[in-house]
Structure formats: structure tokens, C-alpha cells
Amino acid sequence: MSTEWTIVTGNKRNVKIAKQPVAVVEQKVEVRQVRPTREEKIQKENERRQKWEQRRQKKIDEYNAEFPLLPGSKDLVPDPKKIAYIDAKIAARKEANHKAYLERETRRQEKAKREAEKAKREAEIAEAEAKRQAELYKIAEEQHVKDMIEKWGSHRWYRCVEYSDDDCDTAERLRDEEEEREWRMEQYLREQEEEEERREAIRQAEKEKYIAEQTANMSEIEKERWIWDYEYEEMRILDDQVFPYWDSVYYDNMRQDKERLDRWNAKHEKK
């Protein structure tokens, strides 16, 4: 819908007339199907018939080529029979081709099945062999570890065989675990050292306070002598507690190593 104003002029006055709606007619475009003309229908039918005749004649020619007439003889076989013979021949050939295809497909599926079963058997054999090899390796590894423990001791054998012909996976794993423990221990000791330094600073301050209190009324010579005696006694007590223990540990380890190696060498020299 659209609107417009109409201006009417009369008697020297302009008069406005109210809006008047104007209908807009929408035009619809209809798509009409164009029917073929009679000539086009006839032409299309002639083309279809021509193709049919060509196929028909091709079959007749194929029959005549397969069964040529003798010179001077008359063709007694009607065209419909020739066409029927060729159709039957084509049908038989299609049937034979289809049968051959089915046979090939059956052989292909059987071959694929045999190959799948063969691959499955080979995989099972390989898995069983891998499992057997793993078991043999495990047994040999366990025996080797026992021998190395007997030779070097349970606490250090994996370190003694490093970079030698006696090295093995178990030894490498134990070394890695030990290095991990050592790293964690270093972290712990660093923290402990920091804590010990803090406590030592407190003890040192208390020690200096104690010395100052004990030597408050002494002369310088007396003070020096008293401090020397005090520190000497402190060091002696510490030595008596620490050094004998580590000496015993060291010599005991040396003795055990010698006895163990003597037993190992004697055992293998007999063999």
C-alpha cells in the first residue's frame, strides 16, 4: 500500500485533500512448462527407434558373422531367432562372468582368511617367544645378581660392577635409585645444615656468655689458660665419641670385603 497527497488549486486557494490509499498490485510470474511440439515428439521417437534398430541389426550381424552362409545358399533363419540366439549368448556370457567373479571373490576371501590366521599364529608365536626370552632373561639376571652379591656384598655390589662386564640392568636401576636417594639426602642435609648453623650460632653465643661469666674476675693469663683447658676438654669428649665409631666401621668393611673376595676367588678357582 502507498499513499499520496493531492493538491487542488482553485479560487486562489490551495486545498489539501486527505490521504487516499492506493493499492499496489503485485504481479506473480508464473513459470509455464513448455510442451514439446509434435515435430519434436516425432523426432525423439525416431531417434529412439533408430537406436533400437541399430542394436537389433548389430545382433543380427553378429549371428551372421558366427554362422556365415555358404556360397549360393539361402538364409532360412529368421531375424527374431538370430536375435534370440545372441541374447541368450550374451546372457550366458554375463552369467559365466558373474560366476567367475563369485569364484574369484570366494578365493580372495579364503586367501585373506588364511593370511589373517597365519598372521595371528605368527603373532602368538612371537609373543610366546618374547615371553620365554623375558623369563630366561629374568632367571639369568636374578642368578647374576646373586653372584655379584656373593662377590661384592649386598650393600655395594651394584657400584662395584659399574662400567665392567658384570654390569647389568638391575645394577643400573639400583644406582639410579641410590642417586635419587642421595639427591634427596643432600636436600635434607642442606636444610639440616642451615638449621644446625642457626643452633650453633645460639650455642656459640651461650658459650661466649658462659666463658665471660666464668672468667669475669680473672686476669688475662688466667683467662687464656681457662679457655684453653675448656676447649681442650670439649674437643677430647667429641673425639672419644666420634672417631672410634668410624674407625670400627671402616676396618670392619675392609675385613668383610677381603673375606668375601677370598671366598669368591676360591669358589671359581675350583671350577
NUKETOR-369754 format. One record per residue (C-alpha): residue number from 1; residue in three letters; x, y, z. Coordinates in Angstrom, 2 decimals. Layout:
% NUKETOR-369754
LOFI  nr rest       x       y       z
LOFI NUM  ALA       X       Y       Z
...
% end
This chain:
% NUKETOR-369754
LOFI  nr rest       x       y       z
LOFI   1  MET    0.00    0.00    0.00
LOFI   2  SER    1.17    3.52   -0.76
LOFI   3  THR   -0.33    6.96   -0.04
LOFI   4  GLU   -0.08   10.33   -1.69
LOFI   5  TRP   -1.42   13.90   -1.22
LOFI   6  THR   -3.46   15.57   -3.97
LOFI   7  ILE   -3.24   19.35   -4.17
LOFI   8  VAL   -6.27   21.10   -5.71
LOFI   9  THR   -5.89   24.75   -6.74
LOFI  10  GLY   -9.00   26.87   -7.07
LOFI  11  ASN  -10.18   30.39   -6.29
LOFI  12  LYS   -6.65   31.31   -5.49
LOFI  13  ARG   -6.59   28.91   -2.56
LOFI  14  ASN   -4.69   25.72   -2.04
LOFI  15  VAL   -6.79   22.94   -0.60
LOFI  16  LYS   -5.24   19.82    0.79
LOFI  17  ILE   -7.17   16.62    0.32
LOFI  18  ALA   -6.79   13.78    2.74
LOFI  19  LYS   -4.62   10.76    2.02
LOFI  20  GLN   -6.14    8.21   -0.28
LOFI  21  PRO   -4.69    4.72   -0.16
LOFI  22  VAL   -3.55    3.34   -3.47
LOFI  23  ALA   -3.37   -0.39   -3.84
LOFI  24  VAL   -0.22   -1.79   -5.36
LOFI  25  VAL   -0.90   -4.91   -7.37
LOFI  26  GLU    1.85   -7.47   -7.06
LOFI  27  GLN    2.43   -9.36  -10.26
LOFI  28  LYS    3.28  -13.01   -9.93
LOFI  29  VAL    5.42  -14.53  -12.61
LOFI  30  GLU    4.16  -17.96  -13.47
LOFI  31  VAL    6.68  -20.44  -14.84
LOFI  32  ARG    4.95  -22.36  -17.56
LOFI  33  GLN    6.31  -25.63  -18.80
LOFI  34  VAL    6.91  -25.61  -22.50
LOFI  35  ARG    5.44  -28.73  -24.03
LOFI  36  PRO    7.34  -30.29  -26.89
LOFI  37  THR    5.85  -29.77  -30.29
LOFI  38  ARG    4.53  -32.59  -32.42
LOFI  39  GLU    7.60  -32.42  -34.63
LOFI  40  GLU    9.89  -32.71  -31.59
LOFI  41  LYS    7.95  -35.72  -30.33
LOFI  42  ILE    8.23  -37.40  -33.71
LOFI  43  GLN   11.96  -36.66  -33.91
LOFI  44  LYS   12.59  -38.06  -30.42
LOFI  45  GLU   10.60  -41.20  -31.22
LOFI  46  ASN   12.51  -41.66  -34.49
LOFI  47  GLU   15.85  -41.35  -32.63
LOFI  48  ARG   14.77  -43.94  -30.07
LOFI  49  ARG   13.59  -46.30  -32.79
LOFI  50  GLN   16.80  -45.79  -34.75
LOFI  51  LYS   18.90  -46.80  -31.75
LOFI  52  TRP   16.71  -49.84  -31.19
LOFI  53  GLU   17.13  -50.83  -34.85
LOFI  54  GLN   20.91  -50.38  -34.60
LOFI  55  ARG   21.11  -52.68  -31.58
LOFI  56  ARG   18.88  -55.19  -33.31
LOFI  57  GLN   20.92  -55.12  -36.52
LOFI  58  LYS   24.16  -55.45  -34.55
LOFI  59  LYS   22.89  -58.71  -33.05
LOFI  60  ILE   21.85  -59.99  -36.49
LOFI  61  ASP   25.26  -59.12  -37.93
LOFI  62  GLU   26.97  -60.87  -35.03
LOFI  63  TYR   24.94  -64.04  -35.69
LOFI  64  ASN   25.70  -63.91  -39.42
LOFI  65  ALA   29.40  -63.48  -38.67
LOFI  66  GLU   29.34  -66.52  -36.40
LOFI  67  PHE   27.35  -68.63  -38.85
LOFI  68  PRO   28.21  -67.41  -42.35
LOFI  69  LEU   26.17  -68.73  -45.28
LOFI  70  LEU   27.74  -70.99  -47.80
LOFI  71  PRO   28.10  -69.55  -51.30
LOFI  72  GLY   24.76  -69.79  -53.15
LOFI  73  SER   22.80  -70.90  -50.06
LOFI  74  LYS   19.69  -69.15  -48.75
LOFI  75  ASP   19.32  -67.73  -45.27
LOFI  76  LEU   16.49  -69.71  -43.67
LOFI  77  VAL   16.90  -68.42  -40.09
LOFI  78  PRO   14.54  -65.56  -39.33
LOFI  79  ASP   15.89  -62.43  -37.67
LOFI  80  PRO   13.98  -62.95  -34.37
LOFI  81  LYS   15.70  -66.32  -33.89
LOFI  82  LYS   19.09  -64.76  -34.61
LOFI  83  ILE   18.43  -62.03  -32.06
LOFI  84  ALA   17.18  -64.56  -29.51
LOFI  85  TYR   20.35  -66.65  -30.02
LOFI  86  ILE   22.61  -63.62  -29.47
LOFI  87  ASP   20.58  -62.52  -26.42
LOFI  88  ALA   20.92  -65.99  -24.96
LOFI  89  LYS   24.63  -65.96  -25.73
LOFI  90  ILE   25.03  -62.54  -24.03
LOFI  91  ALA   23.03  -63.76  -21.03
LOFI  92  ALA   25.17  -66.91  -20.79
LOFI  93  ARG   28.33  -64.82  -21.01
LOFI  94  LYS   27.09  -62.49  -18.27
LOFI  95  GLU   26.19  -65.50  -16.13
LOFI  96  ALA   29.64  -67.01  -16.70
LOFI  97  ASN   31.33  -63.70  -15.86
LOFI  98  HIS   29.26  -63.36  -12.70
LOFI  99  LYS   30.05  -66.95  -11.69
LOFI 100  ALA   33.76  -66.35  -12.32
LOFI 101  TYR   33.57  -63.17  -10.25
LOFI 102  LEU   31.96  -65.04   -7.36
LOFI 103  GLU   34.63  -67.73   -7.55
LOFI 104  ARG   37.39  -65.12   -7.54
LOFI 105  GLU   35.78  -63.33   -4.62
LOFI 106  THR   35.49  -66.61   -2.71
LOFI 107  ARG   39.17  -67.40   -3.35
LOFI 108  ARG   40.14  -63.87   -2.32
LOFI 109  GLN   38.21  -64.13    0.94
LOFI 110  GLU   39.67  -67.58    1.67
LOFI 111  LYS   43.17  -66.24    0.98
LOFI 112  ALA   42.57  -63.23    3.23
LOFI 113  LYS   41.28  -65.57    5.94
LOFI 114  ARG   44.35  -67.83    5.62
LOFI 115  GLU   46.67  -64.82    5.76
LOFI 116  ALA   44.86  -63.45    8.83
LOFI 117  GLU   45.10  -66.82   10.58
LOFI 118  LYS   48.78  -67.06    9.63
LOFI 119  ALA   49.46  -63.56   10.93
LOFI 120  LYS   47.61  -64.40   14.14
LOFI 121  ARG   49.65  -67.60   14.62
LOFI 122  GLU   52.90  -65.74   13.93
LOFI 123  ALA   51.92  -63.03   16.43
LOFI 124  GLU   51.10  -65.65   19.06
LOFI 125  ILE   54.40  -67.43   18.40
LOFI 126  ALA   56.31  -64.14   18.60
LOFI 127  GLU   54.53  -63.20   21.83
LOFI 128  ALA   55.24  -66.61   23.35
LOFI 129  GLU   58.91  -66.39   22.29
LOFI 130  ALA   59.22  -62.88   23.72
LOFI 131  LYS   57.68  -64.09   26.96
LOFI 132  ARG   60.05  -67.07   27.05
LOFI 133  GLN   63.07  -64.83   26.40
LOFI 134  ALA   61.89  -62.46   29.14
LOFI 135  GLU   61.62  -65.36   31.58
LOFI 136  LEU   65.07  -66.63   30.64
LOFI 137  TYR   66.50  -63.13   30.99
LOFI 138  LYS   64.82  -62.73   34.37
LOFI 139  ILE   66.26  -66.04   35.61
LOFI 140  ALA   69.74  -65.17   34.31
LOFI 141  GLU   69.53  -61.69   35.79
LOFI 142  GLU   68.49  -63.00   39.20
LOFI 143  GLN   71.32  -65.53   39.22
LOFI 144  HIS   73.81  -62.87   38.11
LOFI 145  VAL   72.67  -60.57   40.92
LOFI 146  LYS   73.12  -63.39   43.45
LOFI 147  ASP   76.64  -63.99   42.15
LOFI 148  MET   77.54  -60.29   42.36
LOFI 149  ILE   76.15  -60.03   45.89
LOFI 150  GLU   78.26  -63.01   46.84
LOFI 151  LYS   81.28  -61.43   45.19
LOFI 152  TRP   80.98  -57.81   46.33
LOFI 153  GLY   78.38  -57.72   49.11
LOFI 154  SER   74.72  -56.75   49.08
LOFI 155  HIS   75.32  -53.14   50.10
LOFI 156  ARG   77.71  -52.12   47.29
LOFI 157  TRP   77.81  -54.72   44.51
LOFI 158  TYR   75.94  -52.54   42.01
LOFI 159  ARG   78.56  -49.82   42.43
LOFI 160  CYS   81.49  -52.21   42.09
LOFI 161  VAL   80.29  -53.62   38.73
LOFI 162  GLU   79.76  -50.22   37.10
LOFI 163  TYR   81.47  -49.92   33.66
LOFI 164  SER   82.56  -53.57   33.82
LOFI 165  ASP   81.48  -56.79   32.10
LOFI 166  ASP   79.49  -57.65   35.23
LOFI 167  ASP   77.25  -54.60   34.90
LOFI 168  CYS   73.52  -55.28   34.36
LOFI 169  ASP   70.07  -53.67   34.26
LOFI 170  THR   69.42  -54.35   37.93
LOFI 171  ALA   72.67  -52.69   38.92
LOFI 172  GLU   71.88  -49.67   36.78
LOFI 173  ARG   68.40  -49.39   38.30
LOFI 174  LEU   69.80  -49.63   41.83
LOFI 175  ARG   72.41  -46.95   41.04
LOFI 176  ASP   69.69  -44.64   39.74
LOFI 177  GLU   67.62  -45.21   42.86
LOFI 178  GLU   70.65  -44.60   45.05
LOFI 179  GLU   71.45  -41.37   43.21
LOFI 180  GLU   67.86  -40.28   43.72
LOFI 181  ARG   68.12  -41.06   47.43
LOFI 182  GLU   71.45  -39.25   47.64
LOFI 183  TRP   69.99  -36.17   45.96
LOFI 184  ARG   67.08  -36.16   48.40
LOFI 185  MET   69.51  -36.71   51.26
LOFI 186  GLU   71.60  -33.76   50.07
LOFI 187  GLN   68.49  -31.61   50.11
LOFI 188  TYR   67.69  -32.82   53.61
LOFI 189  LEU   71.26  -32.33   54.84
LOFI 190  ARG   71.36  -28.84   53.38
LOFI 191  GLU   68.25  -27.98   55.33
LOFI 192  GLN   69.69  -29.66   58.42
LOFI 193  GLU   72.97  -27.79   57.96
LOFI 194  GLU   71.16  -24.49   57.83
LOFI 195  GLU   69.24  -25.44   60.96
LOFI 196  GLU   72.46  -26.60   62.65
LOFI 197  GLU   74.17  -23.32   61.78
LOFI 198  ARG   71.29  -21.49   63.40
LOFI 199  ARG   71.54  -23.67   66.53
LOFI 200  GLU   75.35  -23.40   66.52
LOFI 201  ALA   75.09  -19.63   66.48
LOFI 202  ILE   72.85  -19.86   69.55
LOFI 203  ARG   75.24  -22.30   71.27
LOFI 204  GLN   78.22  -20.12   70.44
LOFI 205  ALA   76.51  -17.11   71.89
LOFI 206  GLU   75.67  -19.09   75.02
LOFI 207  LYS   79.25  -20.43   75.19
LOFI 208  GLU   80.71  -16.96   74.93
LOFI 209  LYS   78.30  -15.78   77.61
LOFI 210  TYR   79.30  -18.70   79.87
LOFI 211  ILE   83.05  -18.07   79.34
LOFI 212  ALA   82.56  -14.40   80.03
LOFI 213  GLU   80.74  -15.17   83.26
LOFI 214  GLN   83.36  -17.73   84.39
LOFI 215  THR   86.36  -15.53   83.59
LOFI 216  ALA   84.91  -12.23   84.69
LOFI 217  ASN   87.28  -11.80   87.65
LOFI 218  MET   90.36  -13.45   86.06
LOFI 219  SER   93.49  -11.86   84.70
LOFI 220  GLU   94.24  -12.15   81.01
LOFI 221  ILE   96.71  -15.01   81.55
LOFI 222  GLU   94.30  -16.89   83.79
LOFI 223  LYS   91.51  -16.26   81.33
LOFI 224  GLU   93.52  -17.65   78.38
LOFI 225  ARG   94.55  -20.74   80.38
LOFI 226  TRP   90.96  -21.37   81.49
LOFI 227  ILE   89.64  -21.03   77.91
LOFI 228  TRP   92.34  -23.36   76.55
LOFI 229  ASP   91.51  -26.04   79.14
LOFI 230  TYR   87.81  -25.65   78.48
LOFI 231  GLU   88.13  -26.05   74.69
LOFI 232  TYR   90.60  -28.92   75.01
LOFI 233  GLU   88.22  -30.85   77.24
LOFI 234  GLU   85.37  -30.13   74.86
LOFI 235  MET   87.38  -31.47   71.87
LOFI 236  ARG   88.52  -34.57   73.77
LOFI 237  ILE   84.96  -35.53   74.61
LOFI 238  LEU   83.95  -35.11   70.98
LOFI 239  ASP   86.86  -37.24   69.70
LOFI 240  ASP   86.08  -40.01   72.17
LOFI 241  GLN   82.53  -40.14   70.87
LOFI 242  VAL   83.02  -39.91   67.07
LOFI 243  PHE   86.37  -41.26   65.84
LOFI 244  PRO   86.30  -44.75   67.42
LOFI 245  TYR   82.94  -45.44   65.79
LOFI 246  TRP   84.04  -44.52   62.26
LOFI 247  ASP   87.34  -46.38   62.66
LOFI 248  SER   85.47  -49.56   63.59
LOFI 249  VAL   83.07  -49.16   60.64
LOFI 250  TYR   85.93  -48.67   58.17
LOFI 251  TYR   88.05  -51.62   59.31
LOFI 252  ASP   85.03  -53.88   59.61
LOFI 253  ASN   84.06  -53.14   55.99
LOFI 254  MET   87.63  -53.82   54.83
LOFI 255  ARG   87.67  -57.16   56.64
LOFI 256  GLN   84.29  -58.23   55.22
LOFI 257  ASP   85.35  -57.29   51.66
LOFI 258  LYS   88.54  -59.32   51.93
LOFI 259  GLU   86.78  -62.40   53.33
LOFI 260  ARG   84.07  -62.21   50.68
LOFI 261  LEU   86.50  -61.86   47.76
LOFI 262  ASP   88.60  -64.74   49.12
LOFI 263  ARG   85.54  -66.99   49.19
LOFI 264  TRP   84.54  -65.92   45.64
LOFI 265  ASN   88.01  -66.50   44.18
LOFI 266  ALA   88.33  -69.85   45.90
LOFI 267  LYS   84.93  -70.96   44.61
LOFI 268  HIS   85.67  -70.08   40.97
LOFI 269  GLU   89.25  -71.33   41.01
LOFI 270  LYS   87.93  -74.83   41.84
LOFI 271  LYS   85.71  -74.74   38.75
% end
